[in-house]
Amino acid sequence: MRSLRLVGLILVLCCALPVSADILKVTIDGVIHPIAEEVVDRAIKEAEAHGDNALLIVLRTPGGLETSMRKMIEKIVASKVPVIVYVSPGGSRAASAGFFLLVSADVAAMAPGTNTGAAHPVVIGQEKVDEIMNAKMTNDSAAFMRSIVAKRGRNVELAEKAVRDSVSFTEQEALDQNLIDVVAKDEADLLAQLEGRSITRFNGETQLLKLAGQKVREREMTLRQRVMNWMMDPNIAFLLLSLGALALWAEFNNPGAILPGVIGLILILLAVFALNLLPTRFAALTLIVIAFVLFALEAKFTSYGVLGAGGVVCMALGAVLLVDGPIPEMRVQWLTALAVSVPFGVIAVFLMTIALRAMRSKVVTGGQGLVGEIGVAKTPLVPEGKIFVHGEIWNAIAAAPVAVGDEVRVDELDGFTLKVSKLAGKQPAQVS
């Protein structure tokens, strides 16, 4: 009993000891979308649960989805742990949605040779927007920007100009005009400059940063997040969709192969899952379906490549229109569309041609292979008897009497009996 009490006391004391606080680090490298949102959300929760002194988000992005960006900002401003957004290394940028994320942080920092800004909203699904709708969108984004920047004590007028006029800034311009707090050459320099700095949190509370000597603990993406982040590239999603469709096409042309069908189904499901998270124009799938129809018609009819070329054009257009992202990085590129559509069209037409030829070809095996063959009567057919055909003796029945040695043609197979007809003008053949 004394031993159990001693063990319990030790456990209580261990639990009561303070956990050494760290600085949690995550990297957002790429487009802002639901996976990036999930990474930030889980990082904030982990930092809060661990009692970390700060969360460092290393950011490099061309922009992304406004919906994901707003949700990320909601989590950043509500974080119990100070959030530092650092655009790094040199040559990186935090454009469009990235600019919103940068200025929403408790500490906004950039490395030398980086840039930010160009945050004018872009409409998804329309190439041209009427003036009233454009004004509504711009005013809404500008108001959102003002609400964030004002709370952080930064240059509201200049931040709003980045939204309305798509103005961009170098790291030094952003620092000189009070858009960011620090320009640091690396993470060590950043933490050294922030040591002992007093910041005002989004809720108005003042907090002193104690970051010197703290261990930086990096949180890597999980395997699922890495796979999903890879699939969220529209070019990859389109490629998965195309390969999946081609595998299913092969399965339909070779029923029972099983493996192509399983692989095709998996690839298509992965593509649909990714496209469901992206700003997808599912109407563009109609063009891809039409492409399949044209490929099939090219294999069936002689069009001298016109139908096949039309299928390639439809598939390429469907690919380009499939994902309508606010930035070029969130759209299927023309090079990808053509690189996939042209070979796909050639392979699809080839497979369909083989399938149609197989369907049209005469059966040459089994009983059906005897239809049309020429045989010799071994016994009189009046109307039943036996004939020699294809190296075998068969029971046969003829509509008109047939003498021994007469040649007959097999017209039909009825069970194990052949229906035959006498060849006109044929003389009796010598049989053994």
C-alpha positions in Angstrom: 0.0 0.0 0.0 2.8 2.4 0.8 4.4 1.7 -2.6 1.1 2.5 -4.3 0.7 5.7 -2.4 4.3 6.7 -3.3 3.7 6.0 -7.0 0.5 8.1 -6.9 2.2 11.0 -5.2 5.0 11.0 -7.8 2.4 11.0 -10.6 0.6 13.9 -9.0 3.8 15.9 -8.7 4.8 15.2 -12.3 1.4 16.4 -13.5 1.7 19.5 -11.4 5.2 20.5 -12.8 5.0 23.2 -15.5 5.5 22.0 -19.1 8.4 23.8 -20.8 6.9 26.1 -23.4 8.2 26.0 -27.0 7.6 27.9 -30.2 5.5 25.8 -32.6 6.2 26.3 -36.3 4.2 25.4 -39.4 4.9 26.1 -43.0 2.2 27.1 -45.5 3.9 26.8 -48.9 1.4 27.1 -51.7 -2.2 28.0 -52.4 -4.6 28.9 -49.6 -7.3 26.2 -49.6 -9.1 24.0 -47.1 -6.0 21.9 -46.4 -4.0 25.0 -45.5 -6.9 26.0 -43.3 -6.8 22.7 -41.6 -3.0 22.9 -41.0 -3.3 26.3 -39.3 -6.4 25.2 -37.3 -4.6 22.1 -35.9 -1.4 24.1 -35.2 -3.2 26.7 -33.1 -5.0 24.0 -31.1 -1.7 22.2 -30.5 0.1 25.4 -29.5 -2.7 26.2 -27.0 -2.8 22.7 -25.6 1.0 22.6 -25.2 1.1 26.1 -23.6 3.6 27.4 -26.3 4.9 30.9 -26.1 4.1 31.5 -29.8 3.0 30.0 -33.1 5.3 30.8 -36.0 3.6 30.5 -39.5 6.2 30.6 -42.3 4.2 31.8 -45.3 4.8 31.8 -49.0 1.7 31.8 -51.2 0.4 33.4 -54.4 -3.1 33.6 -52.8 -6.1 31.4 -52.8 -9.7 31.0 -51.8 -11.3 33.8 -49.8 -13.5 31.3 -47.8 -10.4 29.5 -46.5 -8.5 32.7 -45.9 -11.3 34.2 -43.8 -11.6 31.0 -41.7 -7.9 31.0 -41.1 -8.0 34.7 -40.0 -10.9 33.8 -37.6 -8.7 31.2 -36.0 -5.6 33.5 -35.9 -7.3 36.4 -34.2 -9.1 34.1 -31.7 -5.8 32.2 -30.8 -4.8 32.3 -27.1 -1.2 32.0 -28.3 0.5 34.9 -30.1 0.7 34.2 -33.8 3.7 35.3 -35.9 3.4 35.2 -39.7 6.8 35.3 -41.4 7.1 35.6 -45.2 10.3 33.7 -45.9 12.8 32.9 -47.5 14.0 35.6 -49.8 12.2 35.5 -53.2 8.9 34.4 -51.6 5.7 36.3 -51.5 2.4 36.6 -49.6 0.1 37.9 -52.3 -3.7 38.3 -52.4 -5.1 36.1 -49.6 -1.6 35.9 -48.2 -1.5 39.6 -47.5 -4.7 39.3 -45.4 -3.1 36.5 -43.4 0.1 38.5 -42.9 -1.5 41.7 -41.5 -3.9 39.7 -39.4 -1.1 38.2 -37.2 0.0 39.5 -33.8 3.4 39.9 -35.4 3.9 40.4 -39.2 7.4 39.8 -40.4 9.1 39.5 -43.8 12.5 38.3 -45.0 14.7 40.5 -47.2 13.8 40.1 -50.9 10.1 39.2 -50.3 7.0 41.1 -51.3 3.3 41.2 -50.4 0.0 42.9 -51.4 -2.1 42.7 -54.6 -5.2 41.8 -52.6 -8.0 42.9 -54.9 -10.8 40.3 -54.8 -11.4 38.1 -57.9 -14.7 36.7 -58.9 -14.9 32.9 -59.4 -17.1 31.7 -62.2 -17.3 34.9 -64.3 -14.9 36.6 -66.5 -16.6 40.0 -66.4 -18.5 41.4 -63.5 -20.9 44.4 -63.6 -19.7 47.6 -61.8 -22.2 47.3 -59.0 -21.2 43.7 -58.1 -17.5 44.6 -58.4 -18.0 47.6 -56.1 -19.8 45.4 -53.5 -17.1 42.8 -53.5 -14.3 45.4 -53.3 -16.0 47.3 -50.5 -16.6 44.1 -48.5 -13.0 43.1 -48.8 -11.8 46.6 -48.0 -14.0 46.7 -44.9 -12.7 43.3 -43.8 -9.1 44.6 -44.2 -9.8 47.7 -42.2 -11.3 45.8 -39.4 -8.2 43.6 -39.1 -5.5 46.2 -39.6 -7.1 48.8 -37.3 -7.1 46.3 -34.4 -3.4 45.5 -35.0 -2.5 49.2 -35.1 -1.1 49.1 -38.7 -1.5 51.4 -41.6 -5.2 51.1 -42.5 -5.2 53.5 -45.5 -2.3 51.7 -47.2 -3.7 48.2 -46.4 -7.0 49.2 -48.0 -5.1 50.5 -51.0 -3.7 47.0 -51.5 -7.3 45.8 -51.8 -8.8 48.5 -53.9 -5.8 49.2 -56.3 -3.9 45.9 -56.0 -0.8 47.7 -54.8 2.2 45.5 -53.8 5.0 46.2 -51.4 8.6 45.1 -50.8 9.5 44.1 -47.3 11.2 47.5 -46.7 8.3 49.4 -48.1 5.9 47.4 -45.9 8.1 48.1 -42.8 8.6 51.8 -43.4 4.9 52.3 -43.9 3.8 50.4 -40.9 2.2 47.4 -42.6 4.5 44.9 -40.9 6.5 44.9 -37.7 9.9 43.2 -38.5 12.3 42.5 -41.3 14.4 39.6 -40.3 17.0 37.7 -42.3 16.2 34.3 -40.7 14.2 32.7 -37.9 17.0 33.3 -35.3 17.1 36.9 -36.2 13.3 37.2 -36.1 13.1 35.7 -32.6 16.0 37.8 -31.4 14.3 41.0 -32.6 11.0 40.0 -30.9 12.5 39.1 -27.6 11.0 41.4 -24.9 8.7 43.1 -27.3 5.2 44.1 -26.1 2.4 43.3 -28.4 -1.3 44.1 -28.3 -3.5 41.1 -28.9 -6.7 41.3 -31.0 -8.8 41.5 -27.9 -6.9 44.5 -26.6 -4.7 42.8 -24.0 -1.0 43.5 -23.9 1.5 40.7 -23.8 5.2 40.5 -23.5 7.0 38.1 -25.9 9.6 35.9 -24.3 11.1 34.0 -27.2 14.9 34.0 -26.6 16.3 30.5 -26.1 13.0 28.8 -26.8 13.0 25.6 -28.7 11.3 25.8 -32.1 9.2 22.7 -32.6 8.1 22.1 -36.2 4.8 20.5 -36.9 4.9 18.6 -40.2 1.9 17.9 -42.4 0.3 14.5 -41.8 0.5 11.9 -44.6 -3.2 12.6 -45.3 -2.6 16.3 -45.5 0.4 15.9 -47.8 -1.6 13.6 -50.1 -4.6 16.0 -50.1 -2.4 19.0 -50.6 -0.9 17.3 -53.6 -4.3 16.4 -55.0 -5.6 19.9 -54.5 -3.4 21.0 -57.4 -6.0 21.3 -60.3 -3.6 19.9 -62.8 -3.1 16.8 -60.6 -6.9 16.5 -60.0 -7.5 16.6 -63.8 -4.8 14.0 -64.4 -6.2 11.6 -61.8 -9.7 12.1 -63.4 -8.3 11.4 -66.9 -6.3 8.3 -65.9 -9.2 6.9 -63.9 -11.5 7.4 -66.9 -9.0 5.7 -69.2 -8.7 2.7 -66.8 -12.4 2.3 -66.7 -12.5 2.5 -70.5 -10.0 -0.3 -70.6 -12.1 -2.4 -68.2 -15.2 -1.9 -70.3 -13.4 -3.0 -73.4 -11.9 -6.1 -71.6 -14.6 -7.2 -69.2 -13.3 -9.3 -66.4 -9.8 -7.8 -66.2 -10.9 -6.3 -62.8 -7.6 -4.5 -62.1 -8.1 -1.6 -64.5 -11.6 -1.1 -63.2 -10.5 -1.1 -59.5 -7.7 1.4 -60.3 -9.9 3.6 -62.4 -12.6 3.7 -59.7 -10.1 4.7 -57.0 -8.5 7.4 -59.2 -11.9 8.9 -60.1 -13.0 9.0 -56.5 -9.8 10.7 -55.4 -10.2 13.3 -58.2 -13.9 13.9 -57.3 -12.9 14.4 -53.6 -10.3 17.0 -54.6 -12.5 18.7 -57.1 -15.2 18.9 -54.4 -12.9 21.1 -52.3 -11.9 23.3 -55.3 -14.0 25.9 -57.1 -15.1 23.4 -59.7 -17.4 24.1 -62.7 -19.1 20.7 -62.9 -20.7 21.9 -66.1 -17.3 21.6 -67.7 -17.6 17.8 -67.1 -20.2 17.9 -69.9 -17.5 18.8 -72.4 -15.3 15.9 -71.1 -18.3 13.5 -71.5 -18.9 14.8 -75.1 -15.2 14.2 -75.8 -15.7 10.5 -74.9 -18.7 10.3 -77.2 -16.7 11.8 -80.1 -13.9 9.4 -79.5 -16.3 6.5 -79.7 -17.9 7.8 -82.9 -14.4 8.3 -84.4 -13.7 4.6 -83.9 -17.1 3.5 -85.4 -17.3 5.8 -88.4 -14.8 7.0 -90.9 -14.4 10.7 -90.3 -10.7 10.9 -91.2 -9.9 12.2 -87.7 -12.5 15.0 -87.6 -14.5 13.4 -84.7 -11.3 12.5 -82.8 -9.9 16.0 -83.2 -13.3 17.4 -82.0 -13.0 15.1 -78.9 -9.5 16.4 -78.1 -10.7 20.0 -78.3 -13.7 19.3 -76.1 -11.6 17.5 -73.5 -9.0 20.3 -73.5 -11.6 23.0 -73.1 -13.3 21.0 -70.4 -10.0 20.7 -68.5 -9.2 24.4 -68.7 -12.7 25.3 -67.5 -12.9 22.6 -64.9 -11.5 24.5 -62.0 -12.1 28.3 -61.9 -9.7 29.5 -59.2 -9.1 33.2 -58.4 -5.4 32.9 -59.3 -3.6 31.0 -62.2 -2.1 28.5 -59.7 -5.7 27.3 -59.0 -6.6 26.5 -62.6 -5.7 23.7 -65.0 -3.0 25.0 -67.4 -3.3 24.8 -71.1 -0.1 22.8 -71.4 -1.5 20.2 -69.0 -4.9 20.1 -70.8 -3.3 19.5 -74.2 -0.6 17.1 -72.8 -3.4 14.9 -71.4 -6.1 15.3 -74.0 -4.1 14.5 -77.1 -2.7 11.1 -75.9 -5.9 10.3 -74.2 -7.8 10.8 -77.5 -5.4 8.6 -79.4 -5.5 5.8 -76.8 -9.3 6.0 -76.4 -9.9 5.8 -80.2 -7.4 2.9 -80.4 -9.1 0.9 -77.6 -12.6 1.5 -79.0 -11.5 0.5 -82.5 -10.2 -2.8 -81.1 -13.4 -3.4 -79.2 -15.6 -2.7 -82.3 -13.5 -5.0 -84.5 -13.8 -7.8 -82.0 -17.6 -7.4 -81.8 -17.8 -7.5 -85.6 -15.5 -10.4 -86.2 -16.9 -13.8 -86.9 -16.9 -16.5 -84.2 -14.5 -19.2 -85.2 -14.5 -21.3 -82.0 -17.1 -23.7 -80.6 -20.3 -24.7 -82.2 -21.0 -21.2 -83.6 -17.7 -21.5 -85.5 -19.3 -24.1 -87.8 -21.9 -21.8 -89.2 -21.0 -21.1 -92.9 -18.6 -24.1 -93.1 -18.9 -26.6 -96.0 -19.3 -30.3 -95.2 -20.0 -33.6 -97.0 -23.0 -35.9 -96.4 -21.8 -39.2 -94.9 -25.4 -40.6 -95.0 -28.5 -39.6 -96.9 -30.3 -36.7 -95.3 -34.0 -37.4 -95.6 -34.2 -35.1 -93.8 -31.9 -36.3 -91.0 -28.5 -37.9 -91.3 -24.9 -37.4 -90.6 -22.3 -35.1 -92.2 -18.5 -34.7 -92.0 -17.5 -31.1 -91.3 -14.6 -29.4 -89.6 -12.9 -32.7 -89.0 -15.9 -34.1 -87.1 -19.1 -36.2 -87.7 -22.3 -34.2 -86.8 -26.0 -35.0 -86.8 -27.6 -32.8 -89.5 -31.0 -32.1 -90.9 -31.7 -30.7 -94.3 -34.8 -29.0 -95.7 -34.4 -31.0 -99.0 -33.1 -34.5 -99.5 -29.3 -34.8 -99.8 -27.5 -37.8 -101.2 -24.3 -39.4 -99.8 -21.3 -37.4 -100.9 -23.2 -34.2 -101.6 -21.6 -31.0 -100.3 -23.7 -29.0 -97.8 -23.4 -25.6 -96.1 -24.0 -25.3 -92.3 -26.7 -22.7 -91.8 -27.5 -23.0 -88.1 -26.6 -24.8 -84.9 -29.6 -26.2 -83.0 -28.3 -27.8 -79.9 -26.1 -30.6 -81.1 -27.8 -30.8 -84.5 -26.7 -28.8 -87.6 -29.2 -27.4 -90.0 -27.8 -27.5 -93.5 -28.6 -26.8 -97.1 -27.4 -28.6 -100.2 -25.0 -26.6 -102.4 -26.6 -26.1 -105.8 -24.8 -27.5 -108.8 -22.3 -29.5 -106.7 -21.4 -33.0 -107.8 -21.1 -35.8 -105.2 -17.7 -35.7 -103.6 -15.6 -38.8 -102.9 -15.4 -39.4 -99.2 -13.7 -42.0 -97.2 
